[in-house]
Amino acid sequence: MKVMRKKYHSSEDTRSTGQWAILLCAVLWSTSGLFIRLLDWHPMVISGGRSILAVAVLIVIRFFPLNRNGSLTKKTARIKEILKEAPMLAASGLCYAATMILFVIANKLTASANAILLQYAAPVWTALFAWFLLRERPHWEQWCALVFVSLGMYLVFSSGLQAGSLLGDIIAVLSGIAFGANSIVLRMRKDGNPADILIFSHIICAVFSIPFFFLYPPSISVNSILCISFMGIFQIGAASALFAYGIRRVPAVQAMLTAAIEPVLNPIWVLLTIGERPGLSVITGGAVILAAVIFSSILTSFRRTP
């Protein structure tokens, strides 16, 4: 009886640490809109610069953990195994790489609130991709969510049209679609470590951005160095490690609900720092999108509970 109780507490502790990891990840992710606005670089240079730093952070965390478990021989064997899987990992990382690049571009072309709220419709796209690729037919609550997300997008777009940022809003939607596809890719490779795919995603971003460093040389200043360093090391590097840790310890629906703090905090940081106020239609549309995604996810979670 004591052994069973010990195992139960161990499982609960693991889920708790996983949820805290997702929460901290979402807080770090939420700062992206602010620092993209503060950094006066080309979007592709920002994507590439932060990904270069993120790769270094993820490699250190992945292969040189703080604990001393695991011999050098095991680590070397794992590196060789990853290198053999490199083509598959790179293909799997394309969706997340597209998500990051498109999101940075969207933040430069439209309001931060528009970009994050339109991207947050990703769970609905995930349900549709699962229907076509995994033969998992969406339930009624997911169809309802799709209708309300469409309504929310219309409200956000109506503000974007008035502000002349239609292209940025469209790119933000594409970023959400890519993020939804990324969830399907991770599910297809559920036996692997998500950190490996994330590493290759950032490598792809870095490679694609190289020509833009020469076409649009970044201006170097104390402000730019601090911004890109925070984005690469913490906002996307450490956050990716936390996401890879948490997503293996909590259900996907619970992770999504915990991460709902990101689209809430993102425009708040921008408002408090540079005074960018989202329009009423953006706030209303964003609230509709958030409510639809969270409500459908809760119902789906109950459906999956035995």
N, C-alpha and C positions, 0 to 999 in steps of 0.2 A: 504493500500500500504506500509506503514511504517512497519507494522507487518510482511508482507511477506518479505521485505528487511532484516529485523532483523533476521528472520529465515534462510534466505539464507546465510547471513554472519556467523550465528552460525554454519551452516552445513559446510561452507568452513573452518572456524576456526578449527572445529573438525577434518576434513580431514587433514588439515595442521599439527596439533599437532600429529596426527597418523603417518603421513609420517616422521616427525622429529624423532618420537620414533623408527620407523623401521630403519632409517638412523643411529641413535646412537647405536641401537642394532647391526647393521651390523658392525660398527666400533669396538665395543667390541668383537664381535664374531671373527673378523679378527685377533685378537691377540692370538688366541688359539694355532696356529702352533708354534709361538715363545716361549710361556711359556711351552708348552709340551716339546720342545727341551731343554729349560733351566733347566727343572726339571728332575733330574736323578732318577726317580721312575718307578716302573712297571706300564704299561699302565692301568691296572685295579685299581691299588691303586690311580693313578691320577684321573681316572673317579669317583671312589667312594669318594675320599677326597673332590673334588670340588662339587660333588652333595650333600654331607652332608651339606656343607656351603650354597649351593644354596637353599636347602629345607628351612633352617632357614630364609634366606632372603625373599623367596617367601611367607612363612607363615606370616611373619611380614607385608609385603606389602599387602597381600591379606586380612588379618583380622584386621590389626591395621593401617589403613591408616592415613596419616597426618591430613586430615580433620576430623571433629568430627561428620560427618553425619552417621547416623545409630546407633541405641541403642545397648547395650550389649545383649539384648534379641534377636534382629535380627541376630547379629553375632553368637550367640549360636545356634540359629535355623539353620543358614546356615551351621555351622560346623556339626551339626547332619545330615543334608541333604546330605552333602558330604560323611560322614561316611557310610550312607546307599548306596550311589552310589559307594563306594570304589571298589568293584569287577569290575564294568564296567570301572571306571576311570583307574584302574590298567591295565586292558586289552588294553584300548585305549593308555596308556602311553608306552606300550611295544615297539612300533615302534620308538618313539623318544629316548627311553632309548638305543635301539640297535644302533641308529644313533650316539649317543654320544660316546658309548663304542667303536664302530668300527672305528670312526674317530680318537680317541686317539691312538688306536692300529696302524692304518694306518700311522699316523704321526711319530710313532716310527720306522716303518719299511721302509718307503719311504720318499722322499723329501716332504716338506710341500706344495710346489707348486703342485706336483702330487696329493696329498691327497685332497686339497681343490678344484682343478679344476675338478677332476673326480667326486667328490661329487656334484659339482654344476650342473651336468646333471640331478639332481632330478626332475625338472619340466617336463622333457620328460617322466620319469618313472611315474610321476603323471598322465600325459595324458593317458598312457597305462593302468594304474590301473583304471582310471575313465572309460575307455572303457569296461573293463571286469567286474568291480564291480558296477558302476553306470550307465552302458549302455549309456555312452556319447561317441559317435564315434569321434575319432580324426579328425580334419580338415586337409586339404592338407599341411598347413604351419607347423603343428605339425609332420606330416610324414616327411617332408623335414628336419625339425629340428633333428629328430631321425637319419636320414642319416648322416647329418653333425656332430652331436654329436658322432656318431660311428667313423667317420673319425678322429675327434679330439682325441677320446680315443685311436685310433690306434697310433697316433703320440705321445701321452703321454706314452703309453705302450712301444713304441719302445725305448724311452729313459730309461724307467724303466728296461727293459730287459738288456740293456747295463750296468746299474748300479747294477744289481742283486737284484732289489726290486720288482719283479713280484708279490710276495705275498702281499706286502703293497699296490700295485696298485689295486689288486683284492679286497682287503678289503675296499679300498676307494670307489670302485664302489658299493660294497654291502652297504656301509654307505649311498651313494646317493639313492640307491633303498629303503632303510629303511626310508630315509627322505621323498621320494616321497610318500610312503605308509602312512607316518604320516600326510601329507596334506589331503589325502582322509579320514583318521580317523577324523581329525578336521572338515572337511566338513560334515561328517555324524553326528557329534555332534555340529552343528553350533549354536544351541540354548543354549549351555552351555558356561561357561567361560573357555577359553583355559588355564588360569592359573591353574585351578584345575587339568587338565591333565598333565601339566608340573610339578606340584608338585609331582604327583605320578610317573612320569617318573624318576625324580631324586631320589625318594625313592627306585625305582627298581634298579637303578644304584648303590646306596649305599648298598643295601642288597646283590646284586650279588658280590660286591667287598670285602665284609667282610672276606672271607677265604684268599684272597690274601694279606691282611694286616698281616696275620700270616705267610703265605708262603714266602712273600717278604717284610719284615719289612722296612718301609721307613726310610731313613737317615734324621735325623732332624738337620737342620742348619738354620741360619738366612735367607739364600737365598731360601731354600725350603719352609719355613714358609711364606715368602713374596710372592713367586710364587703361592702357592696353595691358599693363602688368596685372592690374586687378582683374580685368576681364579674362585674361588667359589663365592665370593661376587659380583664381577663386571662382569667378562668376561662371566659367565654363569648364575649367579643369577640375577643381575640387568638386564642383557640382556634378560633373559626369561620374566621378568616382562614387559619390554619395548615391546617385541614381542607380548605378550598377550594383551597389551594395544593398540598397533598399528594395529594389524590384524583385530580388530573389528571395525576400523574406516576408513580403506582404502580398496579398492578392492584388491583381492589376487594378480592379475597381477601387479598392481602398487606397491604392497609391494615387490614382487619378483624383479622388476626392480630397486627399491631403494636399495634392499639388494645386488645388483650386485657389490657394492663396496667392499664387503667382499673378494671374490676371487682375487680381484685386490690388496688389501692392505695386505692380508695374506703373500704372498711371499716377499713383500717389507719390512715388519717388520723384517722377518727372514734374508733377505739380509743385511739390515742396521746394524743388531745387531750381527749376528754370521757369516755373509759372505757367506751363502749358496746360490749359484747361480743356478737357473734352467737352464737346457739345452735349446738349440734353438728349438728342437722338442717339448719340454714341453711348451714353450712360444707360439709356433705356434699352437699346439693342443689346448692349453687353450684358445687362441684367437678365434679359430674356434668354440669351445664349447660355450663360452660367446656370440659370435655373433649369433649363431644359436638359443640359448635360448632367448636372448633379442629380436631378430627379430620376432620369432614366437609369443612371448608374446605380442609384440606391435600389430601384426596383429589380434591376438585373442582379444585384448582389443578393437580394432576398430570394430570387428565383433559383440561384445556384446554391443556396444554403440548404443542406439536407434536413 
